[in-house]
Amino acid sequence: MIPLVGYTDRLSATPGESIAFKISSAADEPYRASLVRIRSGDPNPAGPGMQFEDMSSVFDRTLPSRVQQAWPGSYAVVGGAVSLSPLTALTVVATIWPSLPSAGEQCVLSRWDGEAGVGFALLVTPRGLALEIGRTAGPPLRLETGKMLRARAWYRVWAVIDPAARAIRVGQAPLRAEALCDDAGEAWAPFDAGLAPDARRPLFMAAQQAAPARRYFNGKIEDPMLLGAAVALPSALRLDPLRLPARTLAAWDFSRGIDGIDIEDVGPRHLHGVLVNLPARAMKGSTWNGREMRWTDAPRQYAAIHFHDDDLHDCGWQTDFSFTVPGDLKSGVYGMRLQCGAHRDVIPFYVRPARGKPTAAIAYLAATFTYQVYFNFRRGNFDDPFRQRVRDWNASPYHPDDFPEFGLSTYNRHSDLSGVCYSSRLRPALSFRPGFLTFNDARGSGMRHFPADTHLLAWLNAKGIEVDVITDEDLDDEGLDLIKAYKAVVTGSHPEYHTPGTLDALQAYVDGGGKLAYLGGNGFYWRVARSPKLPGVLEIRRAGAAIRTWAAEPGEYHHALDGGYGGLWRHNGRAPQQLAGVGFSAQGLFEGSYYRRLPAADDPRVAWIMEGVGDTILGDFGFSGGGAAGFELDRADPMLGTPANALVIAASEKHQEHFVAVPEDVLGLYSTIPGVPIEQLIRADMTYFDAPNGGAVFATGSITFCGSLPHNNFDNNVSRILFNVLNRFGELGLAWK
């Protein structure tokens, strides 16, 4: 257990709005919560250091400690099932696709009273399907088929309780048999007077009870049904909402409400339920035939829900305190600093200006969608030397590799090896902390995402450039209106994940005369989805050729939350070059090289960018991999939408041998064009182009660019280049210092 940790109910707020903080503290004594402004989050002693501006005069409280816990594991609960009592004869039937049938006992469906020891539970076990029925006294009756189920195969499973015939049956039948595989069968036992299958409790699917639940099911469940009668041939039952079998008590059609967490009972009692911890929806069901690839076109072919024992949505922690943003608090990146004895935590959040009242010429767009997609990425790299560096630098001490209870990143796989497609911000995000190290970087600090973007924050402060702060979520909610009054918008190092709303707003801004400074690499790359039904949740379907850690299954390429096709924006007809002039081209390990200044830098249209810069080699230094051009690189490409007037003023070179071109190029366009070696695509292009109505875009094309800004106390050639760009874009009239 982490001794002191927390999260917020939202990531940003304007003056007058409140942010709720949910804290777990394991200490006996109270903890202190005080406001800081985050100026720099790099713990590297050779760099700018951790810089927090004390704002305790605005907020400073001492609060009682209490432990709050996270309970991963997804399931469904039907609270209204309490009304079903009393039950005598009963048939339970469902279609299932177990993904880890050998991994212990897993509940498909149950109605169980653990205190009284009564009720029933239908289970998948390593020995096949099992039925447990409680007794008025003594241990439960246990009945097993003894036929192990195959992983990733569809089965019809059932249990029949028939007091009149004094019989109990449990059975399984594969929907597609395999030769030489004995995995079908039914078991029988007598029903005796001591059995108590009825429990006045909610009904659960994919777990036996609420958190802390046990016997989580891994796999898909489709069309579960309850009948108040003993059916002779339960394997023949099918869910047809228009022709339900006689004596149907409940029949849940998971093809309804796919974009939310409610499950609908199409039976006569309308025993609707709710999903807990976001199991995956829009999943192929047992009737999927491969002809329909979009769930909205054939919902009944997607009437399955994929449950996992490590899903996590909303931790549901109680609020310990709230912070209301004062009217005179400057827009910026802030943190709530928690302290209790030797333990500490800093929870970041963003303060926006009042709506419709910008306070600066430039808006900094924080890539919160990208941060969230990566939340708690378990990389498996937190070895002893890495731990020692964290201790030596007094960096953020807690790593997701050590604390799986706070959920996974969408770069991870579930325990059954299916990809994680949802990410929620309603949980502690260990990687979303100042001082969090992603890599044990031999040439720099090894930071990515939020802490890496504090290199830019520190640079802005050092150069006296005022910015308003907004987030991706704000932009998606409010659109162009949020940014149209700004002379310029600047990104951080890695704005990778975007919705249609954020891309539409940025494209309209640039086309309408706005100026965009894109300071990263691998930006505007993946499409994600949101839904007003699930605030704080992002969904990603990793479809098509791309650099990725898992691939979506065929037929599961469309988001459940909005029905849109997942995958790359390039495969959705919006390659990053169309907005930013450059797009993802190559990736290597976390190492950086440099840019070489090109003749186009002397073009009169862009000569001002290089004012005060006499060097040919640019950025051969830095706190991210040792160079300004590294890790993930973007190139200009007219065939993908780079405007014809674009000028590449510098390009990177001399990248390490481990760099490779992205799969969408290796397997696509450039695999068939003669005379274009793939190696030529391994570069970052520093690019400028003019947009309609006076707009313009400057792009660095490298994820490590911002890491070079603090070098030599912020006095270096890439620092001067960025100063020139933002000074011109924002019409600031500042002098270089």
N, C-alpha and C positions, 0 to 999 in steps of 0.2 A: 504494500500500500504506500502510495506517495503521501508523506505526512502533511503537506499543505499544497492544495491545488484547487483550481476553479475554472469557471467559464461564464460567459455572459449570454443574455437572451437575444442580443443583437450586436452587430459589429460597429455601427456608427449611429450618431445622434446629432441633431441640431440643437441650438439653444432652446431651453424649455422642455426638451425631451429627456426621458430617463432611460438608463441602462441598468438592468437587474444583474446582480452578481450572485453566483451560486458557488459556495465554497465548501470544501471538505478540509477540516483540520483535525488531526488525530491527537493533538496535544490536550493536556488537562487545563492549561492556562489559556487566556484569551489571545487572539491574534490582532495585529494592527493592520488596517487598510488605509493607504494614503496615496494621493494622486501624484503622478510624475508625468512629465512630458519626455517622450523618448527621442533623443537626439542622435544616438548611435547605439547599435546593438552588436558591435564587433568586439569580442573579448580578447582578441589577439594583442598581446603586449607591444607588438611592433606597429600596431595600427592606431586608429583613432580612439580605441578603447570603448568601454561601456559608458555612455553619457546619458544621465537622467537629470532633467531639470526638476528640482523639488517644487511641487505644487501643493504641499500639505496645507498651506494656508487656505486652499480652496476646498479640500476634502481630506479629513483625517479622523478616523474613528477606530475605537477598540471594540471588538466584538467577541462573543463567546464562541469557543470552538465546538464543533460537532462533526462527526464522521458521516459522510454521505457516500454511497457506493454505486458503482455501475454494474449492471447485470446484462451482459450480452446474451444473445440468443433470441431468435424470432419465433413467433407463434401466433395463433389466432385465439381469441376468447369471445364466447357468446354468453354474455351475462344473462340474457333473457331465458336461457335454458333452465334456469332455476325453476321456472314455472312448469316444466314438463312433469314434475313428480305428481303422483306416483306412477312409476313405470313398471310393467310386469313383463310381457313379451316384448322383445326388441330385436331389430336387425340393424346392424351398422355396416355400411359398405362405402368404399372409396376406391379411387384409382391412384396408384402411387408410383413413383420413380425414385427408389432409394439411391442415394449417391455414395453412402458409406455404410452399407448394410452390415459390415463386420465390426463396426466401431461401437460396440456396446448396445444397450437397450435404448430404443428410441420410440417415442410415443407418436402414433398417428392421430389418434382421437381418444379423448378420455372425458369422463365425468366422475370425479373422484373426490372423496372427503378423506383427507389424510388423517385427520384427528380421530374420526370414527372408524376408519379402516373399511369404508364401504364404497361402492361404486364399481365402475369398470374402466379398463384401459386396454386399448388395442395397440400392440407393440410390434415393431420390427426388431428382431434380435439376430445374433450371429447363427442361431439355430432355426431361423425362419420366423414366420408370424406367430405371435403369442397373444393370448387373451388372459387378463387377470380380472378376477371378480372378488370383491371383498366379502367378508363374512361378518355376521353379528358378533362372533367371537372366534379368535384364532387367526392364523395367517390366511392370506387370500388364496383362492384356487388359481392354479396356473395351468394353462392348456397351450401346447405348442404343436406346430405342424411338423417340425423337425426337418424342414426343407429350406435350406439357405437361399435367400433371394440374390439374384445377380445385381451388381451395381449398374446403374444407368439403363435399366430395363423397366418397361411398364408392366404393372401387375394390377389385377382386380383383387382386392382383399376384403374380407368380411368376417363378421362375428354374428352369431345368432343365439339368442337366449330364449328358450322355449319352456317355461315352467309347466305348461299343460302337457307337453310330451316328455317332460322331465329330461331335457337334453340341452346341451351346450355345444356349439360348433364354432370352429375358427378355420378359415381357409384362405388359400391364395391360388391365383391362376395367372400365368404369364399371358399377356396379350399377343405375344409372338414367341412361340416355343423355339427352343434350340435343340438340335440333335444331341443325344447323349447327355442331356442336362435334365436331371430330375429335380425340378423346382416348382411343381404343382402338387397340391394336396390339401386335405382337410382332416382335422382332428376332432374327436368327439369325446364328451365326458358326461356323466349323469348330473342332472341338476338336483341338489339336495336342499333340504329345508333351511339350512344354515346360511346359504348364500344370500348376499345383499347387493344386487347390482344397481340399485337405485340410490342416488346421492343428490340431495337438494343443493346442488352446486352448479356454477357455470360450466359450460362445455369448453374444452380446450382442444385445439388441433396443433400438432407439431411440438407439444410439450404437455407434461402431465398436470402442471399447475402453474400459477403465476410466479414471477420472480420472488425469491431465487428459485427458478424452476429447475427441474431435472428432466432427464430423458428427452433432450431436444432431438428433433428429427432433422436429418440432413437429406434433402431431396425435394422432389415436387409432389404436391398433393392436388388432386383434381376431383371435382364433383362428389364431395362427401355427402352422405345421406343417412338419415335416421328414419326408421319405420317402426310404428308401434304394433308390430306383429312379427311372428316368426315366419320368414319367407323360405320356401323349400329350395329355390334355386337363386340365391342372392347374387351369384356371379352373373346372372342374366340381367340384373337391374341396370337401367341407364337413366341418366338425368335428361328428361325432356320437359322444359318448363310448361309446355302446353298439355302434357299428358303424364302427370305424375302418378306413380303407383298408388294403389289404395293403401290407406293407413299411413301415408307419409306424414311424419312429424316435422321434418325439416329437410331441405335440399339446398345446398349452397352452391350457387353458380358463380365461380370465380372469374368468368368472362365479363362480368358486369362491374363497373366502377374500377377499371384497371388503373386509372390515373390517380387513385387515392388509396386509403388504407381501410376503407369500409368493405365488408363482405356481405353479400345480399343473399338472404334466404328466400327462394321463390316458392316455398311451401306455404301452407295455409296459415301458419302462425306468425310468419314474418319475423323469425328469430335472427335478426341481422347481428353481425359481429364486427369486430375491429381487429386489425393486425397490429402486432406489437413488434417494434424493432426492425421494421422495413424489410421483410422478405421480398425477393424479386418478383415483380409482376411482368406481364407481357411476355411470359415464357411459353415455349411450345408445349402443347398438351399432347395427349395420347392420340388425338385424331388429326394432328398436323400432317398434311400430305405433301408439303414442299411446293405447292402451287401458289400459295399466298405467302408473301414475305413481310407483309405489314399487318400487324394485329388489328388495326382499325378496319381492315377489309374483311376479316373473318374472325371475329372475337371468339367464337366457340372453339376454334382451333388453338386458341391461346388461353384456355380455361384452367391453367395450372399456375400454382404459386410455388416458387422455389424457396424453401426455408433453410436456414443455416444456424449452427450453434454458436456462431461468432458475429452475427448481425448486431448492429447497434444503431439506434436512431436518437431518441431524446433520453438522456440520463434521468430526466425528471426530478432533478434536485430542487429542493426548496430554495427560495431566494433568501439570502442572508442580509443583503442591504442593496439599496439602489442609489445611483448617482444621477442627479438632474443637472444637465449642462447649464452653467450660468450664462446669462446673455452676453457677458463681456469676455468669455473665454475664447481665445484665438483658435481658429481652425488649425488642426494639427494631428499628429499621431501621439496618443497618450497611453498610459498604462496605469493599472491599479496595482500598486506594490503591496504585497502581502508579506508580513514578517511575524514569525512566532518562534522565539528562541533562535536556534541556529538555522531554521528553515525559512525559505523565501520562495516567492513566485511573483512574476509580473505578468498580468493579463492585459494584452494590448487591445485598444479600441480606437476609433476615429471620431474626431469632432469636426463636423461640417459647419460651414457658415449658415446663417439663417436662409431659408428658402427664398430664392429670388434676390438675394443681397450678397453678391460676391464681394470679398474683401481683398482680393488680389487679382492681378492680371492673368496669372497662370494657375491652372488646376492640376494637382498631382492625382492621378488615377491609380489607387492602390489595387493590386491584382488579387482581390480577396477570393474570387472564384478559383483561381489557380492555387492560392494558399489552401483553400478548403479541400480541393480535390486531392492534394498531397497530405492533408492532415494525418498525422500519426503513421506515416509510411514506415513500415518495418522492413529495413533494408538488409538486416542480418550482418551488418558491418561493424557493430559496436564491440570491437575486440579490446583486449587489454591495453595495447598502446593508445587506442582511441580514448578509452576511459581515463588513461593517465593524462592525456592532453586536456580533457575536460576539467580534471582536477587542477592541473597546473595553471590553467587560464581562468579558473573560477567561472567556467562557462555554465550555461543552463544544464543542470545536473541530470535531468530525467530524460530517458530515451525510449521511444516506442518499442524497441526490441525487448525491453524489460517489463513493459506494462501493457499487455494485450487487452486488459479489461476496458480500455477506453476506445476500442474499436479500431478498424483497419482503414487504410487508405485505398483509394480506387486503383492504386498501383500494386496492391496485394491481391492474393487469391484467398478464398475461403478455405476452411479445413478440408472441404471436398474437392478442392482445386478449381472450382468455378471462380470466375472473376468477380471482384467487388464492383458493383455498378452504382452504388449510392454512397454519398458522403454527406453527413450532417455536421453542422457547426454547434449543435446543442449538446456538447460534450467537451471535456478538457482536451485541448489540442496541444500536445507537448511540443510539436514542431513549430507552432505559432507563438514563439517566444523570443525576445531579445536574447542574444547569446547562445542560441541553439546552433550546434554544429552538425552539418549533414555529413561531411567527409573529414577524415584525418588528412588534411591537405598539406603536403610537404612543402608547397611553394606559396601558401597563403593561409587564409582563415578557414576555408572549407564551408562557407555559408551559402544557403540558397533561400529563395522565396522571401518571407518577411524579414528575417535578420539581414539577408543580403541587400535588401532594398533600403536598409538604414544607412548604407554607404552613400546613397543618394541624399537621404535626409541630412546626414552630416555635411555633405558637400553644399547643399542649399543653404544651410545655416552659416557655413564658413564663408560663403560668397555673398551673403546678405540678400539672397533671393527669396522673397516672400511668395508662398503658394497657399491656396486653399486645398483642402484634402477631401476627396470623394472616393467612393469605392465602386467596384463592379456591380455590387448588389444595388447600390443607389442608382447607378446609371441604367440598369435594367428596369428598375421600378419607374424611373422618371423620364428616361429617354433624352432626346436632344435638348429639351428645356433645361436640363441640369447643367449643360456645358456651353450652350450657345453664346452666353455673355462673356466667356473667357477668350482672351486673345490667343492663348495657347493651352494645350493639354500635354502633359508629360507622363510617360509610363515609367515603371521600374524595369527590373532586369528580366522578367519572365511572365508577361501577360498571355499565357498559353491558352486558357480555356474561356470560351465566350458563348453566350446565347445569341439567338437572332436579334434580340433587343439591343444588346451592347454593340454588336457590329453595325446594326442599322444606325444607331445614334452616332457612332464615331464616323461612319462613312458620310452621313448627312452633315456632320460638323465640318469635316474636311472639304466636302463639295460645296458647302455654303460659305467658305472663306476662312475657316478655322485652321490653325497651325498645330500639327501633331509632331511631338518628338518621341519617337519610339526608341528606347534605350536598352533594348534587350535582344534576345535570340529566341527562336522557337515560339514566336508569338502568334496569336490569332489562329491557332492550329486546330484544336479539337472543339467540337460542338458539344455543349452540355444543355441540359433541360432543367426547368424549374416548374413548379405548380403552386398556385395560390392555396391549394389544399394542404400543402406540406411546406410551410415557410421554413427556411433554413436548410433545405435539402437540395442537393444537386445530383443529377443522374448523368452517367456517361456510358454509352455503348461503343466499345472499341471495335468498330467495323472497318474492313478494308485494309490495304497495305499501309503500314505506318510503323514507326518505332514504338513499341508497346510491350508491356509485361504480360498481357493476356489478350486473347482475341474472343470477341463475342461469338456465340454459336450461330451457325446458319439459321436464318429465320428469326433471329433475335437482335436485329440491327436497329430496330426502331425503339425510341424511348417510350417507356410507359407513361411518363409524366406529361408529355405533350404530343406524342405520336410521331414526332419528327425523326428523320433518318439520322442515326448517330455517325460516329467516325469523324474524319477530318473535314474542316471547312472547305478544303480543296476539293474533296469528293462531293461536297454539296454545292459546287460551282462558285465558291468564293475563296480562291487561293489568297493567302496573306498578301501576296504582291499587289493585289488590287487596292488594298487599303494602305499598306505600309511601304510599298515599293520593293520589299524583300520578303522572303519566306524561307522556312526551314529547309536546309540543304544538307547538313552533315552534323555528326555527333561523334565525340570521343570521350575519353575519361576526363576527369575534372582537372584539365590542364589548359593553359592559355599560351597563345603565341602573340603576334603583333600584327599591325596593319602597315602596309607600305603606301605612302602617299602616291596618288596617280596624277597624270597630267590634267585630268578633268578638274582637279582642285583649283586650278588657276583660271578656270572659266569665269568671266566677269559676273555671271549669275550667282556664283558660290564663293568667290574669292574671299568674301568677308568671313566665311566660316573658319578660314585658316589664318585670320589676322593674328599676328603675334606668334605664329607657329612656324618656325623655320626648319623643323625636323622632317626628314623623309621617313624615318621609322617612328611609328606612333604606338604607344602603349605597350612597350616591351617590359612591363612591370605590373604589379597589382596584387591585391589581396584575395583574388579569386583565381586560383590556379596559376598565378604568376604572370598573367598577361591579359590584355584587354580584349583579345580575340580568342575565345576558347569555349570548350565544353559543347555548346550547341550554337551552330552558325547558320546565318541566313544569307541568301544571295538574291541579287536582282535577276529577273528573268522575264523578258518581254512576252515569251510564249505563255506565261502564267499570269500576266496582267500588269507587270511593271510599266508605268506610263512611258511613252516614247520620249518625253522630255527629261527623263530621269538622268542624273549624272552620278556615276560611281566615283567618289572623290578619293577613296582609299579601299584597299582590299587586303585581306589577311593572307599570310603565306607561312611556309615552314611548319605546318602542323605535324604533330607526332603520328607515328605509323598506325596507331590504334584508331584514328579517325576514319569514319566510313560515311559514304553518302546514304541518304535516307532511302528506305525500301521503295517508297512510292516513285522515286526516280530510277532506282536500279531495276525495278520490275515494270516500269512504265515507259514514259516518254523517251528517256535518254538511253534506254536499252536497245532502241532500234534506230537511233540517229547516227549515221557513220561520221567519224571524225570528231566526235565529242567524247573524249575520255571521261569516265566517271570521276577520275581523280580531280578534274577541273571543277567539279561541283563542291569540293571540300574547301570552302572559303566563306569568309564574312565580308559583305560589301557594305561599306559606309556610303549611304546613298541620300541624295536630295532630289525632290521633284516639286514642281509648281502644280497646284491644283486649281480648279475653276474658282472664279470670284475672289481671287487673291489668297486662296489657301495654299498651304505648303506642308510637306512632310520631310522630316529628317530622321533617318534610321541608322542605328549603329550596326545591326545585324549580328550581335554577339551577346550571349548571356552573361559574360564576365566583364563587360565594359564598365559597369558601375563600380566594380571592385577595384578598378585602377584609379578612380577619382581621388581617393585619399592619399595616394602616394606622394611623398615629399611634402607633407603638410598641405595637400591639395594644390600644389604648384607644379603642374606637369602638362604635357602637350594635350592629352585627352581632356583634362580638366579645362584647359583654355578653349578647346573646340566646343565643348558643351556650353561653357559660359557665353561664347559668341552666339551660339544658336539661340539659347533662351533669352539672352539680352535683346536680340533682334526680334525673335518671335513675340516676346511679351512687351516690346517697346519700352524697356525698363530704363534705358539711359544710364546704366551703371558703368563704372570704370573698373577695369580688371585690378584685382588686388591679390 
